[in-house]
Amino acid sequence: MPPLVHYDVILCDLRLPELDGQDFYHLLKNDSPDLQRRVIFLTGDILNPMSIEFLEQHNLLWLPKPCSGAQVREMIQQALRNAL
């Protein structure tokens, strides 16, 4: 049996080539619901209403690209607080 892996935070782009961020989130929600509050989405697709609707509908943490290291660190701290 492979060792159990623990993730403090998952940074995920909303637009991915084979499995997009929305599909990834739904798989994670079904398979590892404890991790869903630890996901932070990054996206350059903020003009797409469907992307924003998905993020808001699920009350997800996200950052627009490009973003600064300080913004990423702040969002990671928020994700860690949410996971408690």
Residue pairs with C-beta under 8 A, 6 or more apart in sequence:
7 35
7 38
8 38
8 80
8 83
9 38
9 39
9 40
9 76
9 79
9 80
10 28
10 35
10 38
10 39
10 40
11 40
11 42
11 72
12 21
12 24
12 25
12 39
12 40
12 41
12 42
13 21
13 41
13 42
13 43
14 20
14 21
14 22
14 41
14 42
14 43
14 45
14 51
14 54
14 55
14 62
15 21
15 43
15 44
15 45
16 24
19 27
21 41
21 43
22 54
25 36
25 39
25 41
25 58
25 60
28 35
28 36
28 39
29 36
37 79
37 82
37 83
38 79
38 80
38 82
38 83
39 60
39 61
39 79
40 61
40 62
40 63
40 72
40 75
40 76
40 79
41 55
41 60
41 61
41 62
41 63
42 62
42 63
42 64
42 65
42 67
43 51
43 55
43 62
43 63
43 64
43 65
44 64
44 65
44 66
45 51
46 52
46 64
54 60
55 62
61 75
61 78
61 79
61 82
63 71
63 72
63 75
